């Protein structure tokens, strides 16, 4: 399955961003994980169809209601057989 790493900047910690990303990912059939980074960003590593990754990327650009996303950097990763979606 195609995979990608998303680095999300802005007010994205302490606003249920990772939980929202997990909910969206599971609904799209995307596996992976989301974690807070020490610099205030959220990292999402995801594996799924190209269409599902694009849809997740669109959601990450907006995030949950209390988030303010200023940037999303997406990097393609080698195919990864991830299972489930975890919050770290």
C-alpha positions in Angstrom: 0.0 0.0 0.0 1.2 3.5 -0.7 2.4 5.4 2.4 3.0 9.0 3.4 4.3 11.1 6.2 2.4 14.3 7.1 3.9 17.0 9.3 1.2 19.3 10.5 2.1 22.8 11.9 0.0 25.3 13.7 -2.1 25.0 16.8 -2.4 21.3 16.6 -1.5 20.0 20.0 -4.0 20.0 22.9 -7.0 20.3 20.5 -7.8 16.6 19.9 -5.9 16.6 16.6 -4.5 13.1 16.9 -7.8 11.6 18.0 -9.5 13.3 15.1 -6.9 12.1 12.7 -7.3 8.6 13.9 -11.1 8.8 13.5 -10.7 10.1 9.9 -8.1 7.6 9.0 -10.1 4.6 10.3 -13.1 5.9 8.4 -11.0 6.0 5.2 -9.5 2.6 5.7 -6.0 4.1 6.4 -3.6 2.5 8.8 -0.8 4.3 10.6 -0.1 6.5 13.7 -0.2 10.1 14.9 2.1 11.6 17.4 3.0 15.0 18.9 6.5 16.2 18.2 8.6 18.2 20.7 8.5 21.3 18.3 4.7 21.6 18.5 3.8 19.8 15.2 1.9 16.6 14.8 3.4 13.8 12.7 1.0 11.4 10.9 2.4 8.3 9.1 -0.2 6.6 7.1 -0.7 3.8 4.6 -3.7 3.3 2.3 -4.9 3.8 -1.2 -3.8 6.9 -3.0 -7.3 8.3 -2.8 -7.6 7.6 0.9 -4.3 9.3 1.6 -5.4 12.3 -0.4 -8.6 12.5 1.6 -6.7 12.2 4.9 -4.4 15.0 3.7 -7.4 17.3 3.0 -8.7 16.7 6.5 -5.3 17.3 8.0 -5.2 20.7 6.3 -8.3 21.7 8.3 -8.2 19.5 11.4 -10.7 19.4 14.2 -12.8 22.5 15.2 -10.3 24.0 17.8 -7.2 23.5 15.6 -5.5 26.1 13.5 -3.4 24.5 10.8 -0.8 26.7 9.2 1.0 24.1 7.0 1.0 20.4 6.1 4.1 18.9 4.6 3.6 15.6 2.8 6.4 13.2 2.0 5.9 9.9 0.1 7.3 6.8 1.9 8.0 3.4 0.6 5.0 1.1 0.7 4.3 0.0 4.2 2.0 -2.8 5.5 0.7 -0.9 8.5 -2.2 -2.2 10.6 -4.7 -0.2 12.7 -4.2 3.4 13.6 -2.4 4.3 16.8 -1.9 7.4 18.8 1.6 7.8 20.3 
